[in-house]
């Protein structure tokens, strides 16, 4: 590797570490305490099809 390549790799590594540190800090400050409550009945209604209603007058 040329010395210029090593400098570029070092600068890219520093920038990526700084971005990672900023993302972790933002997550820690704003997202970590957030929670989502899930209602099992509403989830089941969205993902599980309801039973078909049999037609009147026809044998099952």
PyMOL commands that set and color helices and strands:
alter all, ss='L'
color gray80, all
select helices_A, chain A and resi 3-31+40-47
alter helices_A, ss='H'
color red, helices_A
deselect
rebuild
show_as cartoon
